[in-house]
Amino acid sequence: MTSLLRAELLKIRKRWLPYILFLVMVAGVSVIVWLGGYAEWRQSQDFETERLGLHTFAFPWSLVALLDSGQFWGSFLVGILVASAVATEYNWGTVRQALIRGQTRSQYLTVKLLGAALLSAIILLAALAVGVALSLLASALADQPVTLDVPGGPSPFEVVLSVLRAGYGILPYALLAFGLTVISRSTAMGVAGILVFLIGEAILITILGGLGGPAPTIRAALIGHNVSALLAANVIGPGEYNAIAFREFPVASELPAPATAALVIALYCAALLAITYAIFQRRDLGVEAGGG
């Protein structure tokens, strides 16, 4: 399994897509820090706008804005990487060859998933590191102290926990893209499916939030609502921030407990994995070619 995973990582690294996705993420963190944060703070005409800008670019508040936006768009970009890694094998006609050489179907899917997951984690963490570096630079330009010792500020352990929460929030969307691609054998279906789901779910959650009756129960069962609960646990103090995610600011009092949210997300992940593996186990691989 280790040698197969190394080969899978080599295959993905040799392609241009991971590097393009990294550059897109770097562009995103630059927009958050400089446009959504520093520029708005410099041009502010009132206290509220100034506070929003400050809490977007100044460390450690910037961590919350970066992780919030990174979770939303990271889910989409990881979905692209996962869909491409899986569907390309169908388009190349190499799935049957890999299985004939001794891999079981479960091993084949697991190696694909682990390879994409490891490379995605590296890309996301590298982009976050760039965002933090930009935040430290912007904080210095604004003469803001760089310290975790702020009201409601996190400890070093809590910083790590915040990163893990955001990464955990990406997992169900990545598995959804993985499942859609395995089932459809198409990169386009995996990418389009995850984008439509991300934006459509965010709109649905907002609509359900304004309705009564069974709406709150339905909302509580959705992936995005529980992901917001995890992100709400990352918020530092009472301050809000600017983010480039299509959803409302996460307020802990309006969301499930983080432990409950983590359990719901785990159930979704388990269900998505079970369905994907079950369908692939029964699939006829006589004709592999899939959509683009």
C-alpha atoms as a printed R data frame, in Angstrom:
    type eleno elety resid chain resno       x      y       z
1   ATOM     1    CA   MET     A     1   0.000  0.000   0.000
2   ATOM     2    CA   THR     A     2   2.861  2.413   0.813
3   ATOM     3    CA   SER     A     3   4.488  1.947  -2.594
4   ATOM     4    CA   LEU     A     4   1.133  2.404  -4.312
5   ATOM     5    CA   LEU     A     5   0.537  5.608  -2.368
6   ATOM     6    CA   ARG     A     6   3.978  6.947  -3.326
7   ATOM     7    CA   ALA     A     7   3.244  6.195  -6.978
8   ATOM     8    CA   GLU     A     8  -0.124  7.934  -6.713
9   ATOM     9    CA   LEU     A     9   1.410 11.038  -5.168
10  ATOM    10    CA   LEU     A    10   4.028 11.125  -7.915
11  ATOM    11    CA   LYS     A    11   1.330 10.923 -10.579
12  ATOM    12    CA   ILE     A    12  -0.648 13.798  -9.083
13  ATOM    13    CA   ARG     A    13   2.445 15.942  -8.445
14  ATOM    14    CA   LYS     A    14   3.541 15.624 -12.048
15  ATOM    15    CA   ARG     A    15   0.349 17.312 -13.238
16  ATOM    16    CA   TRP     A    16  -0.173 21.075 -13.472
17  ATOM    17    CA   LEU     A    17  -3.497 21.158 -11.593
18  ATOM    18    CA   PRO     A    18  -2.194 21.094  -7.968
19  ATOM    19    CA   TYR     A    19   0.052 24.081  -8.650
20  ATOM    20    CA   ILE     A    20  -2.759 26.039 -10.301
21  ATOM    21    CA   LEU     A    21  -5.014 25.345  -7.327
22  ATOM    22    CA   PHE     A    22  -2.291 26.507  -4.942
23  ATOM    23    CA   LEU     A    23  -1.925 29.778  -6.843
24  ATOM    24    CA   VAL     A    24  -5.702 30.266  -6.739
25  ATOM    25    CA   MET     A    25  -5.672 29.761  -2.974
26  ATOM    26    CA   VAL     A    26  -2.797 32.223  -2.597
27  ATOM    27    CA   ALA     A    27  -4.758 34.762  -4.637
28  ATOM    28    CA   GLY     A    28  -7.716 34.168  -2.334
29  ATOM    29    CA   VAL     A    29  -5.799 34.755   0.895
30  ATOM    30    CA   SER     A    30  -4.270 37.890  -0.628
31  ATOM    31    CA   VAL     A    31  -7.739 39.261  -1.364
32  ATOM    32    CA   ILE     A    32  -8.873 38.521   2.196
33  ATOM    33    CA   VAL     A    33  -5.893 40.167   3.886
34  ATOM    34    CA   TRP     A    34  -5.278 43.155   1.614
35  ATOM    35    CA   LEU     A    35  -8.670 44.014   0.080
36  ATOM    36    CA   GLY     A    36 -11.135 42.652   2.604
37  ATOM    37    CA   GLY     A    37  -8.960 43.649   5.540
38  ATOM    38    CA   TYR     A    38  -6.126 46.145   5.283
39  ATOM    39    CA   ALA     A    39  -7.582 48.337   2.500
40  ATOM    40    CA   GLU     A    40 -10.979 48.498   4.195
41  ATOM    41    CA   TRP     A    41  -9.338 49.379   7.512
42  ATOM    42    CA   ARG     A    42  -7.286 52.169   5.914
43  ATOM    43    CA   GLN     A    43 -10.290 53.647   4.117
44  ATOM    44    CA   SER     A    44 -12.780 53.230   6.985
45  ATOM    45    CA   GLN     A    45 -15.013 56.151   7.882
46  ATOM    46    CA   ASP     A    46 -16.712 54.616  10.907
47  ATOM    47    CA   PHE     A    47 -15.830 52.382  13.819
48  ATOM    48    CA   GLU     A    48 -17.772 49.351  12.579
49  ATOM    49    CA   THR     A    49 -16.023 49.257   9.191
50  ATOM    50    CA   GLU     A    50 -12.655 49.828  10.837
51  ATOM    51    CA   ARG     A    51 -13.246 46.948  13.250
52  ATOM    52    CA   LEU     A    52 -14.324 44.588  10.458
53  ATOM    53    CA   GLY     A    53 -11.205 45.410   8.461
54  ATOM    54    CA   LEU     A    54  -8.943 45.059  11.486
55  ATOM    55    CA   HIS     A    55 -10.426 41.691  12.442
56  ATOM    56    CA   THR     A    56  -9.896 40.485   8.886
57  ATOM    57    CA   PHE     A    57  -6.203 41.265   8.406
58  ATOM    58    CA   ALA     A    58  -4.664 41.650  11.887
59  ATOM    59    CA   PHE     A    59  -3.169 38.595  13.565
60  ATOM    60    CA   PRO     A    60  -4.593 36.519  15.283
61  ATOM    61    CA   TRP     A    61  -8.121 37.521  14.150
62  ATOM    62    CA   SER     A    62  -7.031 36.948  10.544
63  ATOM    63    CA   LEU     A    63  -6.807 33.223  11.264
64  ATOM    64    CA   VAL     A    64 -10.583 33.083  11.651
65  ATOM    65    CA   ALA     A    65 -11.247 34.912   8.368
66  ATOM    66    CA   LEU     A    66  -8.674 32.817   6.502
67  ATOM    67    CA   LEU     A    67 -10.012 29.517   7.842
68  ATOM    68    CA   ASP     A    68 -13.650 30.466   7.195
69  ATOM    69    CA   SER     A    69 -13.045 31.436   3.569
70  ATOM    70    CA   GLY     A    70 -10.501 28.650   3.126
71  ATOM    71    CA   GLN     A    71 -12.977 26.006   4.256
72  ATOM    72    CA   PHE     A    72 -15.624 27.130   1.774
73  ATOM    73    CA   TRP     A    73 -13.452 27.587  -1.307
74  ATOM    74    CA   GLY     A    74 -11.021 24.894  -0.210
75  ATOM    75    CA   SER     A    75 -13.915 22.424  -0.374
76  ATOM    76    CA   PHE     A    76 -14.486 23.339  -4.011
77  ATOM    77    CA   LEU     A    77 -10.802 23.322  -4.984
78  ATOM    78    CA   VAL     A    78 -10.157 20.020  -3.222
79  ATOM    79    CA   GLY     A    79 -13.215 18.668  -5.019
80  ATOM    80    CA   ILE     A    80 -11.614 19.667  -8.330
81  ATOM    81    CA   LEU     A    81  -8.369 17.901  -7.416
82  ATOM    82    CA   VAL     A    82 -10.164 14.755  -6.236
83  ATOM    83    CA   ALA     A    83 -12.433 14.629  -9.290
84  ATOM    84    CA   SER     A    84  -9.516 15.096 -11.664
85  ATOM    85    CA   ALA     A    85  -7.377 12.439  -9.975
86  ATOM    86    CA   VAL     A    86 -10.174  9.860 -10.156
87  ATOM    87    CA   ALA     A    87 -11.698 10.602 -13.571
88  ATOM    88    CA   THR     A    88  -8.338 10.846 -15.359
89  ATOM    89    CA   GLU     A    89  -7.754  7.149 -14.745
90  ATOM    90    CA   TYR     A    90 -11.027  6.350 -16.512
91  ATOM    91    CA   ASN     A    91 -10.131  8.610 -19.434
92  ATOM    92    CA   TRP     A    92  -6.696  6.991 -19.718
93  ATOM    93    CA   GLY     A    93  -8.235  3.528 -19.548
94  ATOM    94    CA   THR     A    94  -5.915  2.437 -16.736
95  ATOM    95    CA   VAL     A    95  -8.399  1.380 -14.041
96  ATOM    96    CA   ARG     A    96  -8.645 -2.245 -15.182
97  ATOM    97    CA   GLN     A    97  -4.883 -2.439 -15.664
98  ATOM    98    CA   ALA     A    98  -4.306 -1.337 -12.071
99  ATOM    99    CA   LEU     A    99  -6.723 -3.972 -10.778
100 ATOM   100    CA   ILE     A   100  -5.305 -6.731 -12.980
101 ATOM   101    CA   ARG     A   101  -1.850 -6.087 -11.470
102 ATOM   102    CA   GLY     A   102  -3.040 -7.208  -8.061
103 ATOM   103    CA   GLN     A   103  -4.806 -4.295  -6.377
104 ATOM   104    CA   THR     A   104  -8.233 -4.947  -4.946
105 ATOM   105    CA   ARG     A   105 -10.944 -2.463  -5.764
106 ATOM   106    CA   SER     A   106 -10.955 -1.197  -2.185
107 ATOM   107    CA   GLN     A   107  -7.185 -0.701  -2.266
108 ATOM   108    CA   TYR     A   108  -7.439  1.163  -5.560
109 ATOM   109    CA   LEU     A   109 -10.033  3.633  -4.238
110 ATOM   110    CA   THR     A   110  -8.254  4.023  -0.910
111 ATOM   111    CA   VAL     A   111  -4.938  4.867  -2.567
112 ATOM   112    CA   LYS     A   112  -6.679  7.401  -4.826
113 ATOM   113    CA   LEU     A   113  -8.403  8.998  -1.861
114 ATOM   114    CA   LEU     A   114  -5.325  9.102   0.387
115 ATOM   115    CA   GLY     A   115  -3.130 10.513  -2.372
116 ATOM   116    CA   ALA     A   116  -5.560 13.331  -3.111
117 ATOM   117    CA   ALA     A   117  -6.098 13.959   0.609
118 ATOM   118    CA   LEU     A   118  -2.378 14.258   1.399
119 ATOM   119    CA   LEU     A   119  -1.656 16.573  -1.516
120 ATOM   120    CA   SER     A   120  -4.753 18.669  -0.726
121 ATOM   121    CA   ALA     A   121  -3.625 19.046   2.880
122 ATOM   122    CA   ILE     A   122  -0.191 20.227   1.741
123 ATOM   123    CA   ILE     A   123  -1.709 22.770  -0.681
124 ATOM   124    CA   LEU     A   124  -4.181 24.127   1.872
125 ATOM   125    CA   LEU     A   125  -1.637 24.385   4.681
126 ATOM   126    CA   ALA     A   126   0.877 26.078   2.370
127 ATOM   127    CA   ALA     A   127  -1.773 28.609   1.296
128 ATOM   128    CA   LEU     A   128  -2.697 29.205   4.939
129 ATOM   129    CA   ALA     A   129   0.977 29.799   5.750
130 ATOM   130    CA   VAL     A   130   1.128 32.418   2.987
131 ATOM   131    CA   GLY     A   131  -2.015 34.026   4.395
132 ATOM   132    CA   VAL     A   132  -0.558 34.168   7.893
133 ATOM   133    CA   ALA     A   133   2.668 35.678   6.530
134 ATOM   134    CA   LEU     A   134   0.664 38.358   4.704
135 ATOM   135    CA   SER     A   135  -1.328 38.978   7.874
136 ATOM   136    CA   LEU     A   136   1.848 39.492   9.907
137 ATOM   137    CA   LEU     A   137   3.119 41.923   7.282
138 ATOM   138    CA   ALA     A   138  -0.163 43.848   7.233
139 ATOM   139    CA   SER     A   139  -0.226 43.922  11.042
140 ATOM   140    CA   ALA     A   140   3.273 45.406  11.081
141 ATOM   141    CA   LEU     A   141   2.294 48.052   8.495
142 ATOM   142    CA   ALA     A   142  -0.700 48.980  10.643
143 ATOM   143    CA   ASP     A   143   1.413 49.102  13.839
144 ATOM   144    CA   GLN     A   144  -0.700 46.337  15.372
145 ATOM   145    CA   PRO     A   145   0.886 44.086  17.999
146 ATOM   146    CA   VAL     A   146   1.412 40.503  16.847
147 ATOM   147    CA   THR     A   147   0.366 38.335  19.774
148 ATOM   148    CA   LEU     A   148  -2.142 35.660  20.698
149 ATOM   149    CA   ASP     A   149  -2.751 37.527  23.959
150 ATOM   150    CA   VAL     A   150  -5.903 39.390  22.876
151 ATOM   151    CA   PRO     A   151  -9.391 39.269  24.467
152 ATOM   152    CA   GLY     A   152 -10.704 35.803  23.721
153 ATOM   153    CA   GLY     A   153  -7.490 34.952  21.879
154 ATOM   154    CA   PRO     A   154  -6.509 31.320  21.266
155 ATOM   155    CA   SER     A   155  -3.649 29.401  22.789
156 ATOM   156    CA   PRO     A   156  -1.149 27.708  20.435
157 ATOM   157    CA   PHE     A   157  -3.049 24.449  20.939
158 ATOM   158    CA   GLU     A   158  -6.340 26.153  20.056
159 ATOM   159    CA   VAL     A   159  -4.767 27.539  16.868
160 ATOM   160    CA   VAL     A   160  -3.933 23.986  15.791
161 ATOM   161    CA   LEU     A   161  -7.449 22.879  16.772
162 ATOM   162    CA   SER     A   162  -8.949 25.685  14.681
163 ATOM   163    CA   VAL     A   163  -7.011 24.522  11.615
164 ATOM   164    CA   LEU     A   164  -8.161 20.943  12.202
165 ATOM   165    CA   ARG     A   165 -11.794 22.079  12.512
166 ATOM   166    CA   ALA     A   166 -11.638 23.895   9.185
167 ATOM   167    CA   GLY     A   167  -9.949 20.911   7.532
168 ATOM   168    CA   TYR     A   168 -12.577 18.566   8.963
169 ATOM   169    CA   GLY     A   169 -15.232 20.835   7.450
170 ATOM   170    CA   ILE     A   170 -13.737 20.241   3.997
171 ATOM   171    CA   LEU     A   171 -13.826 16.449   4.306
172 ATOM   172    CA   PRO     A   172 -17.530 15.745   3.549
173 ATOM   173    CA   TYR     A   173 -17.473 17.933   0.439
174 ATOM   174    CA   ALA     A   174 -14.299 16.248  -0.797
175 ATOM   175    CA   LEU     A   175 -15.931 12.850  -0.285
176 ATOM   176    CA   LEU     A   176 -19.047 14.031  -2.106
177 ATOM   177    CA   ALA     A   177 -16.911 15.073  -5.110
178 ATOM   178    CA   PHE     A   178 -15.082 11.738  -4.840
179 ATOM   179    CA   GLY     A   179 -18.345  9.798  -4.859
180 ATOM   180    CA   LEU     A   180 -19.873 11.767  -7.729
181 ATOM   181    CA   THR     A   181 -16.751 11.241  -9.828
182 ATOM   182    CA   VAL     A   182 -16.474  7.517  -9.105
183 ATOM   183    CA   ILE     A   183 -20.147  7.036  -9.963
184 ATOM   184    CA   SER     A   184 -20.207  9.230 -13.087
185 ATOM   185    CA   ARG     A   185 -16.590  8.588 -14.220
186 ATOM   186    CA   SER     A   186 -16.537 12.282 -15.144
187 ATOM   187    CA   THR     A   187 -14.423 15.183 -13.906
188 ATOM   188    CA   ALA     A   188 -17.091 17.619 -15.069
189 ATOM   189    CA   MET     A   189 -19.794 15.890 -13.049
190 ATOM   190    CA   GLY     A   190 -17.665 15.843  -9.905
191 ATOM   191    CA   VAL     A   191 -16.651 19.502 -10.218
192 ATOM   192    CA   ALA     A   192 -20.077 20.825 -11.241
193 ATOM   193    CA   GLY     A   193 -21.794 18.696  -8.631
194 ATOM   194    CA   ILE     A   194 -19.719 19.974  -5.719
195 ATOM   195    CA   LEU     A   195 -20.001 23.617  -6.833
196 ATOM   196    CA   VAL     A   196 -23.791 23.425  -7.218
197 ATOM   197    CA   PHE     A   197 -24.072 21.635  -3.879
198 ATOM   198    CA   LEU     A   198 -21.909 24.165  -2.017
199 ATOM   199    CA   ILE     A   199 -23.763 27.231  -3.284
200 ATOM   200    CA   GLY     A   200 -27.209 25.614  -3.325
201 ATOM   201    CA   GLU     A   201 -26.829 24.332   0.234
202 ATOM   202    CA   ALA     A   202 -25.715 27.757   1.471
203 ATOM   203    CA   ILE     A   203 -28.792 29.365  -0.104
204 ATOM   204    CA   LEU     A   204 -31.066 26.676   1.329
205 ATOM   205    CA   ILE     A   205 -29.637 27.112   4.836
206 ATOM   206    CA   THR     A   206 -30.255 30.858   4.655
207 ATOM   207    CA   ILE     A   207 -33.865 30.321   3.525
208 ATOM   208    CA   LEU     A   208 -34.544 27.721   6.210
209 ATOM   209    CA   GLY     A   209 -33.132 30.080   8.822
210 ATOM   210    CA   GLY     A   210 -36.003 32.495   8.184
211 ATOM   211    CA   LEU     A   211 -38.766 29.889   8.266
212 ATOM   212    CA   GLY     A   212 -40.571 28.224  11.125
213 ATOM   213    CA   GLY     A   213 -42.116 24.782  11.490
214 ATOM   214    CA   PRO     A   214 -39.825 21.889  10.539
215 ATOM   215    CA   ALA     A   215 -37.276 24.215   8.859
216 ATOM   216    CA   PRO     A   216 -34.855 24.382  11.831
217 ATOM   217    CA   THR     A   217 -34.813 20.584  12.057
218 ATOM   218    CA   ILE     A   218 -34.048 20.258   8.345
219 ATOM   219    CA   ARG     A   219 -31.321 22.897   8.586
220 ATOM   220    CA   ALA     A   220 -29.717 21.143  11.549
221 ATOM   221    CA   ALA     A   221 -29.305 18.000   9.437
222 ATOM   222    CA   LEU     A   222 -27.447 19.727   6.594
223 ATOM   223    CA   ILE     A   223 -23.681 19.476   6.219
224 ATOM   224    CA   GLY     A   224 -23.109 23.224   5.879
225 ATOM   225    CA   HIS     A   225 -24.988 24.098   9.058
226 ATOM   226    CA   ASN     A   226 -22.809 21.729  11.051
227 ATOM   227    CA   VAL     A   227 -19.653 22.968   9.353
228 ATOM   228    CA   SER     A   228 -20.629 26.492  10.424
229 ATOM   229    CA   ALA     A   229 -20.880 25.201  13.989
230 ATOM   230    CA   LEU     A   230 -17.248 24.076  13.821
231 ATOM   231    CA   LEU     A   231 -16.159 27.403  12.350
232 ATOM   232    CA   ALA     A   232 -18.091 29.307  15.036
233 ATOM   233    CA   ALA     A   233 -15.870 27.620  17.610
234 ATOM   234    CA   ASN     A   234 -12.885 29.311  15.920
235 ATOM   235    CA   VAL     A   235 -14.237 32.859  16.328
236 ATOM   236    CA   ILE     A   236 -12.088 35.074  18.554
237 ATOM   237    CA   GLY     A   237 -14.082 37.246  20.941
238 ATOM   238    CA   PRO     A   238 -17.293 39.029  19.879
239 ATOM   239    CA   GLY     A   239 -15.859 40.608  16.720
240 ATOM   240    CA   GLU     A   240 -16.999 39.824  13.187
241 ATOM   241    CA   TYR     A   241 -14.792 39.762  10.088
242 ATOM   242    CA   ASN     A   242 -14.969 39.871   6.298
243 ATOM   243    CA   ALA     A   243 -14.931 36.546   4.477
244 ATOM   244    CA   ILE     A   244 -15.378 35.478   0.858
245 ATOM   245    CA   ALA     A   245 -17.713 32.577   1.560
246 ATOM   246    CA   PHE     A   246 -21.360 32.408   0.454
247 ATOM   247    CA   ARG     A   247 -22.849 32.042   3.914
248 ATOM   248    CA   GLU     A   248 -23.744 34.049   6.972
249 ATOM   249    CA   PHE     A   249 -21.332 34.846   9.791
250 ATOM   250    CA   PRO     A   250 -21.244 31.784  12.118
251 ATOM   251    CA   VAL     A   251 -22.820 32.613  15.489
252 ATOM   252    CA   ALA     A   252 -22.294 29.851  18.064
253 ATOM   253    CA   SER     A   253 -25.591 30.520  19.895
254 ATOM   254    CA   GLU     A   254 -27.555 29.811  16.691
255 ATOM   255    CA   LEU     A   255 -25.681 26.620  15.804
256 ATOM   256    CA   PRO     A   256 -25.300 23.075  17.175
257 ATOM   257    CA   ALA     A   257 -22.589 22.265  19.695
258 ATOM   258    CA   PRO     A   258 -19.238 21.566  17.971
259 ATOM   259    CA   ALA     A   259 -19.188 17.975  19.247
260 ATOM   260    CA   THR     A   260 -22.670 17.334  17.835
261 ATOM   261    CA   ALA     A   261 -21.686 18.943  14.543
262 ATOM   262    CA   ALA     A   262 -18.550 16.793  14.335
263 ATOM   263    CA   LEU     A   263 -20.652 13.651  14.848
264 ATOM   264    CA   VAL     A   264 -23.146 14.630  12.121
265 ATOM   265    CA   ILE     A   265 -20.292 15.320   9.692
266 ATOM   266    CA   ALA     A   266 -18.705 11.955  10.564
267 ATOM   267    CA   LEU     A   267 -21.983 10.199   9.750
268 ATOM   268    CA   TYR     A   268 -22.162 11.956   6.389
269 ATOM   269    CA   CYS     A   269 -18.560 10.978   5.627
270 ATOM   270    CA   ALA     A   270 -19.190  7.351   6.553
271 ATOM   271    CA   ALA     A   271 -22.331  7.221   4.403
272 ATOM   272    CA   LEU     A   272 -20.605  8.802   1.393
273 ATOM   273    CA   LEU     A   273 -17.662  6.406   1.660
274 ATOM   274    CA   ALA     A   274 -19.931  3.365   2.043
275 ATOM   275    CA   ILE     A   275 -22.027  4.294  -1.006
276 ATOM   276    CA   THR     A   276 -18.986  5.067  -3.155
277 ATOM   277    CA   TYR     A   277 -17.164  1.849  -2.295
278 ATOM   278    CA   ALA     A   278 -20.310 -0.269  -2.694
279 ATOM   279    CA   ILE     A   279 -21.025  1.106  -6.181
280 ATOM   280    CA   PHE     A   280 -17.419  0.722  -7.309
281 ATOM   281    CA   GLN     A   281 -17.289 -2.874  -6.067
282 ATOM   282    CA   ARG     A   282 -20.267 -3.776  -8.270
283 ATOM   283    CA   ARG     A   283 -19.241 -1.770 -11.331
284 ATOM   284    CA   ASP     A   284 -18.496 -3.428 -14.654
285 ATOM   285    CA   LEU     A   285 -15.123 -2.067 -15.726
286 ATOM   286    CA   GLY     A   286 -15.251 -3.575 -19.198
287 ATOM   287    CA   VAL     A   287 -15.631 -0.098 -20.647
288 ATOM   288    CA   GLU     A   288 -13.741  2.511 -18.675
289 ATOM   289    CA   ALA     A   289 -13.875  5.670 -20.711
290 ATOM   290    CA   GLY     A   290 -15.740  8.406 -18.897
291 ATOM   291    CA   GLY     A   291 -16.633 12.007 -19.468
292 ATOM   292    CA   GLY     A   292 -14.116 14.804 -19.462
